[in-house]
Amino acid sequence: MSNNNTSPEPVIHAEIENEEFDKVEEKIEEELEQEHEKIEEEKIKPEKEKIIEYDNKIDPIVDNYINSLVNTKAMIRSDIETRMLAIIMSCKACNSEEKAKEIIEQKLEERPMEYDIVSNVKRLKKAYNVEKIDNKLYGGSLFKKTLVQDSALEQSDAKMEKKKKKREEMEEKKRKQLYENAGLVSAPTISVNKAKVDSNCKDVKQDNISIAYGKHLILEDADLTLAHGRRYGLIGRNGCGKSTLMRVIATRNVAIPDNMTMQFIEQEVDGDDRSVYQTVYEANVELVQLYEELAELEKEPLVNAEKITLAYSRLSELDADTAESRIKSILTGLQFTQKDFERPTKEFSGGWRMRISIAKAIYMHPDLLLLDEPSNHLDFHALIWLEEVLKNWDGTLLIVSHQRQFLNSVVTDIIHFKDFKLTYYPGDYDTFEATMQKKLLQQQRAYDAQQIQRKHIQQFIDRFKCSAVRGPQVQSRIKMMEKMKEVSTVVDDAEVTLTFPDVEPLDSNIVSFHDITFGYEPNKILFKNLNFALNMESRIALVGRNGCGKTTFLKLLIDALTPVEGTVQRNRKARIGVFAQHFVDQLNFKVNAIQFFQNKYPEKTVQEIRSHLGKFGITGDSSLQRLDTLSGGQKSRVVFADLAYKQPHLLLLDEPSNHLDIETVEALARALAVYQGGVLIITHDERLISQVCDEIWHLHDQTITKFPGDIVEYKRHVRAEIFK
């Protein structure tokens, strides 16, 4: 790693560019432009007075003053025109209003203009050297003779000031309203002493990063270090700012070498008519352009041997001959079939389009790869394949993930995002956890030892503070106490809690399937002859490849779909709670958590709602924030709190851990372990399954079978299928 001692450049402030803010800013500009056009239509119409014939040449002092207006910093053109017209006409420096306007237009055309994107108006650029003429104006007798109607100018100034204030208020009101409608408080602000970097270096080293989101501080004077070739896992509580930090890095608002390639996988590709294969292939823009250039060169009547040679040389450097095989291997590993290669991307769901984004990034093989929850939407087959690819990655990785087993398999280092700082630990997640426990134990021991030492010293001081003989010793111990570096007490993070209420027992099964067959179309049957039962003792993990029908199976359980054949028996006394994979559809984003529960459960008091939300970690400010401003994990907790209010006998959970941090996944596992009802989970989170479930149901080949083993053995079985 290179060590840069170059002095930093001045502090810069930049807004994080993302699609959400672009939409907001475009709407702001459109609204403000409409308002400004209305204001421009209401031109000031000066009262017509009898014009006294006067020399067409403007008085030199007036001319000098007008020139100073032209050079005023960032004045709006319409305001300058109004003011200049008032000056010229009030001192009778011109024989007609039309002539005065011609003079004004001529002077303004001599000055360059700039466009203000916030106010949507033209402003005059500030001149490099603005002449200060105030002393000249107020010092000469000509000024008093020339400006014979001061009141007209004062009225013009007052009108301009009123217009300016009104415009500013309108702009601020529009901006605030549009940001609120978009669920945004303000744009995130980055403060960085952006250090100069060696263009040949592939390390990322940036000190003193500060990031704020409105009044919410995310990072303060933190140090970012990403050594080339290391694989980092970024961990921290939901809402601490992990995804924001990833975007800051992705937008190069930190010191990143210009020649360092980078890919940030945060969201799925947009679906269009291009095939999956074509979408991945065209990610390498240079390769595509080289082939197009060669095609054009071959059409030319005269062969340009030099250009053709250079193009083929570069194609060789890009491993163009292996591009097709590499793309197909990557897509196959992510569970795309040969038929899928040629299907348009618009036909795929969001989860599958996320896989296309991952495929593009792996194919491009950047120097720095940023992955935000890459395991979401992956089944065990795709997840195990991705683990193998990433743990052999020879570039730099920065991964946000809630799956500790995935982190244990892939990363070489952990970055702990806590208390607005980044702390680095070598090793995987389990090593980090052990190191943290040891560190906290050592800190507690040091704190206890220091407290004993301070107590003994204080006892000596109290005992002999009035003794003349022991005076020097007392003073020595007082100085010792003052110089003693205080060891802070251990402050553990508040433990995340989730609590599902006790429910009354049921005598019979909750749901029973008898010879169930289902398909969306007669020739596309998903299940055949399913026979099983779920009760309050059930602890089941449902696994299978993506697209095999796991979510459809849940819909059959809750009577959202009707089977083609067979019968379903349901216990009428049973209550079933469902956590959908797209749980956000259950929420009203325009209200906060308390209002959401008040609307849904009007019989509950605010205090009862607060108490209930507190059992799921929604407390203080988070309970008063609009739901669309909460992190994904916090939204998940609101949904869990809603499920708990219904006191279900059976919980059906479809990918419940996707948006949770590691601590909340652990809390969910603890809550489900003591929950008295039945549980059926669709998840690929190995730890959650191992802590909650005692059966694994494998959905494959249009049927469901019980897998003869635990989740570790199932993963071993899948690995053997992939790498056979």
C-alpha positions in Angstrom: 0.0 0.0 0.0 1.4 3.4 -0.9 1.8 6.1 1.7 0.6 9.5 0.5 2.0 12.5 2.4 0.9 15.1 -0.1 -1.0 17.9 1.5 -4.8 17.7 1.0 -6.7 19.9 -1.3 -9.3 22.3 0.1 -12.4 20.8 1.6 -15.1 20.0 -1.0 -18.8 19.5 -0.6 -20.7 17.4 -3.0 -24.1 15.9 -3.2 -24.5 12.2 -3.7 -25.8 11.7 -7.2 -28.6 9.1 -7.3 -31.7 8.6 -9.3 -34.1 9.7 -6.5 -32.4 13.1 -6.1 -32.2 13.7 -9.9 -36.0 13.3 -10.1 -36.6 15.7 -7.2 -34.2 18.3 -8.7 -35.8 18.1 -12.2 -39.3 18.6 -10.6 -38.0 21.5 -8.6 -36.5 23.2 -11.7 -39.8 22.7 -13.7 -41.9 24.2 -10.9 -39.6 27.2 -10.3 -39.5 27.9 -14.1 -43.2 28.1 -14.2 -43.4 30.5 -11.2 -40.6 32.7 -12.6 -42.3 33.0 -16.0 -45.3 34.4 -14.1 -43.2 37.0 -12.3 -41.4 38.0 -15.5 -44.8 38.8 -17.1 -45.5 41.3 -14.4 -43.0 43.9 -15.6 -42.7 47.1 -13.7 -44.4 49.8 -15.8 -43.0 53.2 -14.7 -45.4 56.1 -14.6 -45.1 58.2 -17.7 -43.9 61.7 -17.2 -43.4 64.6 -19.5 -39.9 64.1 -20.9 -37.7 67.3 -20.9 -35.4 67.5 -23.9 -31.9 66.8 -22.8 -28.5 65.9 -24.4 -28.7 62.3 -25.7 -25.3 61.6 -24.1 -25.7 60.3 -20.5 -24.0 62.2 -17.7 -20.6 60.5 -17.1 -21.4 60.0 -13.4 -24.7 58.3 -14.2 -23.0 56.2 -16.9 -20.3 55.1 -14.4 -23.0 54.2 -11.8 -24.9 52.2 -14.4 -21.7 50.3 -15.4 -21.2 49.4 -11.7 -24.7 47.9 -11.7 -23.8 45.8 -14.8 -20.8 44.4 -12.8 -22.8 43.6 -9.7 -22.3 40.0 -8.5 -25.0 37.6 -9.6 -27.9 40.1 -10.0 -30.9 38.9 -12.0 -31.1 40.6 -15.4 -34.7 41.7 -15.1 -33.9 43.4 -11.8 -30.9 45.3 -13.3 -33.0 46.4 -16.3 -35.7 47.8 -13.9 -33.1 49.6 -11.8 -31.2 51.1 -14.7 -34.4 52.4 -16.3 -35.4 54.1 -13.1 -32.0 55.8 -12.8 -31.9 57.1 -16.4 -35.4 58.3 -16.5 -35.4 59.9 -13.0 -32.4 62.1 -13.8 -33.8 62.9 -17.3 -30.6 61.6 -18.9 -32.4 60.5 -22.1 -35.0 62.0 -24.3 -37.3 58.9 -24.5 -38.0 55.6 -22.7 -37.3 53.7 -25.9 -33.9 55.3 -26.2 -33.1 54.4 -22.6 -34.1 50.8 -23.1 -31.8 50.7 -26.2 -28.9 51.9 -24.1 -29.6 49.4 -21.3 -29.8 46.5 -23.8 -26.5 47.5 -25.4 -24.7 47.6 -22.0 -26.2 44.3 -20.9 -25.3 42.5 -24.1 -21.6 43.5 -23.4 -21.7 41.3 -20.3 -21.7 37.5 -20.3 -24.6 35.6 -18.7 -24.8 32.5 -16.6 -27.8 30.2 -15.9 -28.9 29.6 -12.3 -30.3 26.1 -12.1 -31.9 26.6 -8.7 -33.8 29.8 -9.5 -34.2 28.9 -13.2 -33.2 32.5 -14.2 -30.4 34.3 -16.0 -27.8 36.1 -13.9 -24.9 38.3 -14.8 -21.5 36.8 -14.2 -19.4 38.6 -11.7 -16.8 40.7 -13.4 -13.1 40.0 -12.5 -12.4 43.6 -11.5 -15.4 45.6 -10.2 -14.6 49.3 -9.9 -15.5 50.8 -6.6 -17.1 54.2 -7.4 -19.1 54.9 -4.2 -16.6 57.6 -3.1 -16.6 59.2 -6.5 -20.3 59.4 -6.6 -20.9 60.7 -3.1 -17.9 63.0 -3.2 -18.8 65.1 -6.3 -21.3 67.9 -6.7 -22.4 66.5 -10.0 -24.1 63.5 -8.3 -26.6 65.8 -6.5 -27.4 67.7 -9.7 -27.8 64.5 -11.8 -30.0 62.3 -9.5 -32.8 64.8 -9.2 -35.5 62.2 -8.3 -34.1 60.0 -5.6 -37.6 58.8 -4.6 -38.0 57.0 -7.9 -34.8 55.0 -7.3 -35.8 54.2 -3.7 -39.2 53.0 -4.9 -37.4 50.8 -7.5 -35.1 49.4 -4.8 -38.0 48.6 -2.5 -39.9 46.8 -5.3 -36.8 44.8 -6.3 -36.2 43.8 -2.6 -39.8 42.7 -2.3 -39.6 40.7 -5.5 -36.4 39.1 -4.4 -37.7 38.1 -1.0 -40.9 36.7 -2.5 -39.0 34.7 -5.1 -36.7 33.2 -2.4 -39.6 32.3 -0.2 -41.4 30.7 -3.1 -38.2 28.7 -4.1 -37.7 27.5 -0.6 -41.3 26.5 -0.2 -41.4 24.6 -3.5 -38.1 22.8 -2.7 -39.2 21.8 0.7 -42.5 20.5 -0.5 -41.0 18.5 -3.3 -38.4 16.9 -1.0 -41.1 16.0 1.5 -43.2 14.5 -1.2 -40.2 12.4 -2.3 -39.7 11.3 1.3 -36.4 13.1 1.6 -35.3 15.6 4.2 -32.3 16.9 2.4 -29.4 15.9 0.2 -26.6 14.0 1.9 -23.5 16.2 2.2 -20.0 14.9 2.1 -17.1 16.7 3.6 -13.7 15.3 2.6 -10.1 16.5 2.5 -9.6 14.8 -0.8 -6.0 13.6 -0.9 -4.0 13.3 -4.1 -3.3 9.7 -5.1 -0.8 7.9 -7.2 -2.5 7.1 -10.5 -0.6 3.7 -10.6 -1.9 2.7 -7.1 -4.9 0.5 -6.6 -5.4 1.1 -2.9 -8.1 3.4 -1.6 -6.9 5.6 1.3 -9.0 8.5 2.5 -8.8 10.2 5.9 -11.2 12.5 7.7 -14.5 11.6 5.9 -17.6 13.3 7.2 -21.1 12.5 5.9 -24.3 14.1 7.1 -27.9 13.6 5.9 -29.7 16.7 6.9 -29.2 16.9 10.7 -28.4 13.2 10.9 -24.7 12.6 11.2 -23.5 9.4 9.5 -19.7 9.6 9.6 -17.4 12.1 11.4 -13.7 12.3 10.7 -13.6 8.6 9.8 -10.7 6.9 7.9 -11.4 4.7 4.9 -8.7 2.2 3.9 -9.2 -0.5 1.2 -6.0 -2.4 0.3 -5.9 -3.9 -3.1 -6.6 -7.6 -3.1 -8.4 -7.6 0.3 -12.0 -8.6 0.7 -13.9 -6.5 3.2 -17.2 -7.1 4.9 -18.9 -3.8 6.0 -21.1 -4.4 9.0 -23.2 -2.2 11.3 -26.7 -1.6 12.6 -29.6 -0.9 10.3 -29.8 2.8 9.4 -26.1 3.6 10.4 -25.3 4.5 6.8 -23.6 1.5 5.2 -25.4 1.9 1.8 -24.8 5.7 1.9 -21.0 5.1 2.3 -21.0 2.7 -0.6 -22.6 5.3 -2.8 -20.1 7.9 -1.7 -17.3 5.6 -2.8 -19.1 4.6 -6.0 -19.5 8.3 -7.0 -15.7 8.8 -6.4 -16.2 11.4 -3.7 -13.2 9.9 -2.0 -9.6 9.6 -3.2 -9.7 6.9 -5.8 -7.1 6.6 -8.6 -8.4 7.6 -12.0 -7.3 4.4 -13.6 -9.0 2.2 -11.0 -12.0 0.5 -12.4 -15.1 0.1 -10.2 -18.5 -1.5 -10.2 -21.3 -0.9 -7.6 -24.1 -3.4 -7.5 -27.0 -1.9 -5.7 -30.1 -2.5 -7.8 -31.3 -4.7 -10.7 -30.8 -3.7 -14.4 -33.7 -2.1 -16.2 -35.7 -4.6 -18.2 -35.8 -4.0 -22.0 -35.9 -6.0 -25.2 -32.2 -7.0 -25.1 -31.5 -10.6 -24.3 -29.8 -11.6 -21.0 -26.6 -12.6 -22.9 -26.6 -9.3 -24.9 -27.0 -7.2 -21.8 -24.0 -8.8 -20.1 -21.9 -8.7 -23.3 -22.5 -5.0 -24.0 -21.3 -4.2 -20.4 -17.8 -4.2 -21.9 -18.3 -1.1 -24.0 -14.7 -1.0 -25.2 -14.9 -4.6 -26.6 -18.1 -3.8 -28.5 -16.6 -0.6 -29.9 -13.5 -2.4 -31.1 -15.6 -5.0 -33.0 -17.6 -2.2 -34.6 -14.4 -0.3 -35.5 -13.0 -3.5 -37.2 -16.2 -4.0 -39.1 -15.9 -0.4 -40.5 -12.2 -0.8 -41.3 -12.9 -4.0 -43.3 -15.5 -2.1 -45.4 -12.9 0.6 -46.5 -11.4 0.1 -50.0 -7.9 0.7 -48.7 -6.7 -1.5 -46.0 -5.4 0.3 -42.9 -3.1 -2.3 -41.6 -1.8 -0.3 -38.6 -5.3 0.4 -37.2 -6.4 -3.2 -37.7 -3.3 -4.5 -36.0 -3.8 -2.2 -33.0 -7.5 -3.2 -32.7 -6.7 -6.9 -32.7 -3.9 -6.3 -30.2 -6.3 -4.6 -27.8 -8.9 -7.4 -28.3 -6.2 -9.9 -27.3 -5.6 -7.9 -24.1 -9.3 -8.0 -23.3 -9.5 -11.8 -23.8 -12.1 -11.3 -26.5 -11.9 -14.9 -27.6 -13.1 -16.2 -24.3 -15.8 -13.5 -23.7 -18.7 -15.7 -24.9 -17.6 -18.7 -22.8 -17.0 -16.6 -19.7 -20.4 -14.9 -20.0 -22.3 -18.2 -20.4 -20.3 -19.8 -17.5 -21.3 -16.8 -15.2 -25.0 -16.9 -16.2 -25.1 -20.7 -15.7 -23.6 -20.3 -12.2 -26.3 -17.8 -11.4 -28.9 -20.4 -12.4 -29.9 -19.1 -15.9 -30.7 -21.8 -18.4 -29.7 -21.9 -22.0 -33.2 -20.7 -23.0 -32.9 -17.8 -20.5 -29.8 -16.5 -22.3 -31.9 -15.3 -25.3 -34.9 -14.1 -23.3 -35.5 -10.3 -23.1 -34.5 -8.9 -19.7 -37.9 -7.3 -19.3 -39.5 -10.8 -18.9 -37.6 -11.4 -15.7 -38.5 -10.4 -12.1 -36.5 -7.9 -10.0 -34.6 -10.7 -8.3 -33.5 -12.2 -11.5 -32.6 -8.8 -13.0 -30.4 -8.4 -9.9 -28.6 -11.5 -10.9 -28.0 -10.0 -14.3 -26.4 -7.0 -12.6 -24.1 -9.3 -10.6 -23.3 -11.2 -13.9 -22.2 -7.9 -15.6 -20.0 -7.0 -12.7 -18.2 -10.4 -12.5 -17.8 -10.4 -16.3 -16.2 -6.9 -16.2 -14.0 -7.9 -13.3 -13.3 -4.4 -11.9 -10.4 -3.5 -9.6 -12.9 -2.5 -6.9 -16.3 -4.3 -6.6 -18.9 -3.0 -4.3 -21.8 -5.3 -3.4 -24.8 -4.2 -1.3 -26.6 -7.3 0.0 -25.7 -9.5 -3.0 -27.2 -12.6 -1.4 -30.8 -11.2 -1.5 -32.9 -12.9 -4.1 -30.4 -15.8 -4.5 -31.3 -19.4 -3.8 -28.7 -21.8 -2.3 -27.4 -22.9 -5.7 -26.6 -19.4 -6.8 -25.4 -18.3 -3.4 -22.9 -21.2 -3.1 -21.6 -20.5 -6.6 -21.2 -16.8 -5.8 -19.3 -17.6 -2.6 -16.8 -19.6 -4.7 -16.3 -16.8 -7.2 -15.9 -14.1 -4.6 -13.5 -15.9 -2.2 -11.1 -16.3 -5.2 -11.5 -12.7 -6.3 -8.1 -11.1 -7.0 -9.3 -7.5 -6.9 -10.7 -5.5 -4.0 -14.2 -6.3 -2.6 -16.4 -4.3 -0.3 -19.5 -6.3 0.7 -22.6 -5.4 2.9 -24.3 -8.6 4.0 -26.5 -9.7 6.8 -25.5 -13.4 6.4 -22.6 -14.2 8.7 -21.9 -17.6 7.0 -21.6 -15.8 3.7 -19.1 -13.3 5.2 -17.2 -16.1 6.9 -16.8 -17.8 3.5 -15.7 -14.7 1.5 -14.1 -11.9 3.5 -10.6 -11.4 4.7 -11.4 -8.3 6.9 -14.3 -6.8 8.7 -15.0 -3.0 8.8 -17.2 -2.2 11.8 -19.4 0.9 11.2 -20.2 2.3 14.7 -20.4 5.6 16.5 -19.7 7.5 13.2 -16.3 5.7 12.8 -14.9 2.8 10.8 -12.9 0.3 12.8 -10.9 -2.5 11.0 -10.5 -6.1 12.1 -8.5 -8.8 10.3 -10.4 -12.1 9.7 -13.9 -13.2 9.0 -17.1 -12.4 11.0 -16.6 -15.1 13.6 -13.1 -13.9 14.3 -14.4 -10.3 14.6 -17.0 -11.4 17.1 -14.5 -13.2 19.2 -12.1 -10.2 19.0 -14.8 -7.8 20.1 -15.8 -10.0 23.1 -12.1 -10.2 24.1 -11.6 -6.5 23.6 -14.7 -5.6 25.7 -13.5 -8.0 28.4 -10.1 -6.4 28.5 -11.6 -3.0 28.6 -13.9 -3.9 31.5 -10.9 -5.4 33.5 -8.8 -2.3 32.8 -11.7 -0.1 34.0 -12.3 -2.1 37.2 -8.5 -2.1 38.0 -8.3 1.7 37.5 -11.4 2.3 39.7 -9.7 0.3 42.5 -6.5 2.2 42.1 -8.3 5.6 42.1 -10.2 4.5 45.2 -7.0 3.7 47.1 -5.4 7.0 46.0 -8.4 9.0 47.0 -8.5 7.3 50.4 -4.9 8.3 51.0 -5.6 11.9 50.0 -8.7 12.1 52.2 -6.8 10.6 55.2 -3.7 12.8 55.1 -4.8 16.0 53.4 -4.5 17.9 56.7 -1.2 16.4 57.6 1.9 18.7 57.3 4.2 15.7 57.2 2.4 13.9 54.5 1.6 17.0 52.5 4.1 16.4 49.7 2.9 12.8 49.3 -0.7 14.0 49.1 0.2 16.6 46.4 2.0 13.9 44.5 -1.0 11.6 44.5 -3.3 14.5 43.5 -1.1 15.1 40.4 -1.1 11.3 39.8 -4.9 11.3 39.7 -5.0 14.3 37.4 -2.5 12.8 34.9 -4.2 9.3 35.0 -5.7 8.6 31.6 -9.3 7.6 32.3 -10.4 4.2 31.0 -14.0 4.5 29.8 -16.5 2.0 31.0 -17.8 -0.6 28.7 -21.1 0.5 27.0 -22.8 -2.4 25.2 -25.0 -1.7 22.3 -28.7 -2.0 23.2 -29.6 -5.5 22.4 -32.1 -5.8 19.5 -35.3 -7.4 20.6 -38.2 -8.9 18.7 -41.0 -10.5 20.7 -43.9 -12.6 19.4 -46.8 -12.9 22.0 -48.0 -16.2 23.4 -51.1 -17.7 21.7 -53.7 -20.2 22.9 -53.2 -23.8 21.8 -55.2 -25.5 19.0 -56.4 -29.1 19.2 -56.0 -29.9 15.5 -53.8 -29.1 12.5 -53.8 -25.5 11.1 -53.7 -26.5 7.4 -53.8 -29.9 5.7 -53.2 -30.7 2.0 -54.8 -33.8 0.5 -53.6 -34.8 -3.1 -53.2 -31.1 -4.1 -52.3 -30.3 -7.7 -51.7 -26.8 -8.9 -50.6 -24.9 -12.0 -51.3 -21.5 -13.5 -51.9 -23.2 -16.8 -53.1 -26.7 -17.6 -49.8 -27.6 -19.4 -47.6 -25.9 -16.7 -48.2 -27.8 -13.5 -46.1 -26.7 -10.5 -47.2 -29.3 -7.9 -48.7 -32.8 -8.0 -50.3 -34.8 -5.3 -49.0 -32.8 -2.3 -49.9 -34.4 1.1 -48.9 -32.8 4.3 -50.1 -30.9 7.4 -48.9 -27.9 9.4 -49.6 -27.4 13.1 -48.3 -25.3 16.0 -45.4 -27.7 16.5 -44.1 -27.2 12.9 -40.6 -25.7 12.4 -40.0 -26.0 8.7 -37.5 -24.4 6.2 -38.8 -24.6 2.6 -35.9 -24.7 0.1 -35.6 -25.1 -3.6 -34.3 -23.3 -6.7 -35.7 -19.9 -7.6 -38.8 -20.2 -9.8 -39.8 -23.7 -8.5 -42.9 -22.3 -6.8 -42.1 -21.6 -3.2 -44.0 -18.3 -3.0 -46.9 -19.9 -4.9 -46.9 -22.6 -2.3 -47.4 -20.0 0.4 -50.3 -18.5 -1.5 -52.0 -21.9 -1.6 -51.5 -22.1 2.2 -53.3 -18.8 2.8 -56.1 -19.5 0.3 -54.9 -16.8 -2.1 -54.9 -19.5 -4.9 -57.2 -22.4 -5.6 -55.8 -25.8 -6.3 -56.6 -27.6 -9.6 -57.2 -30.9 -7.8 -57.4 -32.1 -4.2 -58.8 -30.6 -1.0 -57.4 -28.3 1.7 -58.6 -28.4 5.3 -58.2 -25.3 7.4 -58.8 -24.8 11.1 -61.3 -21.9 11.3 -60.0 -20.9 14.7 -56.4 -20.5 13.5 -54.8 -17.2 12.7 -52.0 -17.1 10.1 -49.5 -14.3 9.9 -47.6 -13.7 6.6 -44.4 -11.8 6.0 -44.3 -11.3 2.2 -41.0 -11.0 0.3 -42.2 -7.6 -1.0 -43.4 -6.6 2.4 -43.3 -2.9 1.6 -46.6 -3.3 -0.2 -48.1 -3.8 3.3 -47.1 -0.3 4.4 -48.4 3.3 4.0 -45.3 5.3 3.5 -47.0 8.7 4.0 -47.3 8.1 7.8 -45.0 7.2 10.7 -45.1 3.9 12.6 -47.4 5.2 15.3 -49.9 6.6 12.8 -49.8 3.4 10.8 -50.9 1.4 13.8 -53.4 4.0 14.9 -55.1 3.8 11.5 -55.0 0.0 11.5 -55.9 -0.6 15.2 -58.0 2.5 16.3 -58.9 0.7 19.6 -55.3 0.8 20.8 -53.9 3.8 22.7 -50.8 5.7 21.7 -49.0 4.4 24.8 -50.0 0.8 23.9 -48.7 1.2 20.4 -45.4 2.7 21.6 -44.9 -0.1 24.0 -45.6 -2.7 21.3 -43.3 -1.1 18.8 -40.6 -1.0 21.4 -40.6 -4.8 21.5 -39.4 -4.7 17.9 -36.8 -2.0 18.3 -38.9 0.9 16.9 -38.4 3.5 19.6 -37.8 7.3 20.0 -37.3 9.2 16.7 -37.7 6.1 14.5 -41.4 5.7 15.6 -42.1 9.3 14.5 -40.3 9.2 11.2 -42.3 8.7 8.0 -42.1 5.1 7.0 -40.4 5.9 3.7 -37.5 7.5 5.5 -36.7 4.3 7.6 -34.1 1.8 6.5 -35.1 -1.5 5.0 -34.5 -3.3 8.3 -36.6 -0.8 10.3 -39.5 -1.2 7.8 -39.2 -5.0 8.3 -39.5 -4.5 12.1 -42.7 -2.5 11.6 -44.2 -5.4 9.6 -43.1 -7.9 12.3 -44.8 -5.7 14.9 -47.9 -5.7 12.8 -47.8 -9.6 12.5 -47.4 -9.9 16.3 -50.5 -7.8 17.0 -52.6 -10.4 15.2 -51.3 -13.1 17.6 -50.9 -15.8 14.9 -50.9 -19.5 15.5 -48.7 -20.0 12.3 -46.1 -17.7 10.8 -45.3 -17.9 7.1 -42.1 -16.0 6.4 -40.9 -15.4 2.8 -37.2 -14.2 2.9 -37.7 -12.4 6.3 -33.9 -11.6 6.8 -33.3 -9.9 3.4 -33.2 -6.3 4.9 -32.1 -7.0 8.4 -28.7 -6.5 9.9 -26.8 -9.4 11.6 -27.9 -8.4 15.1 -31.6 -8.2 14.0 -31.4 -11.6 12.3 -30.0 -13.0 15.6 -32.9 -11.4 17.4 -35.4 -12.8 15.0 -34.0 -16.3 15.5 -34.2 -15.9 19.3 -37.8 -14.7 19.1 -38.9 -17.6 16.8 -37.1 -20.1 18.9 -39.4 -19.3 21.9 -42.5 -18.5 19.8 -45.3 -21.0 20.7 -46.8 -21.2 17.2 -45.8 -22.9 14.0 -43.2 -21.6 11.6 -42.6 -22.1 7.9 -39.7 -20.1 6.5 -38.5 -19.6 2.9 -34.9 -18.4 3.3 -31.3 -19.1 2.3 -29.9 -17.8 5.6 -28.1 -20.8 6.9 -27.8 -19.5 10.5 -31.5 -18.6 10.8 -32.5 -22.1 9.6 -30.1 -23.8 12.0 -31.4 -21.9 15.0 -35.2 -22.1 14.2 -36.0 -25.1 12.0 -35.9 -28.8 12.7 -37.1 -30.0 9.3 -36.0 -29.1 5.7 -38.6 -29.5 3.0 -37.2 -29.6 -0.5 -39.4 -28.4 -3.3 -38.4 -30.0 -6.6 -39.7 -32.0 -9.6 -43.3 -30.8 -8.8 -43.3 -32.3 -5.3 -42.2 -31.7 -1.8 -39.9 -34.1 0.1 -38.4 -34.0 3.5 -34.6 -33.7 3.2 -32.8 -36.3 5.3 -30.4 -34.0 7.2 -29.8 -30.5 8.5 -28.9 -27.4 6.6 -25.2 -28.0 6.6 -25.8 -31.4 4.9 -28.2 -29.7 2.5 -25.6 -27.2 1.4 -23.1 -30.0 1.0 -25.6 -31.7 -1.3 -26.1 -28.5 -3.4 -22.4 -28.0 -3.7 -21.9 -31.5 -5.0 -24.6 -30.8 -7.6 -22.9 -27.5 -8.8 -19.3 -28.6 -8.9 -19.8 -32.3 -10.0 
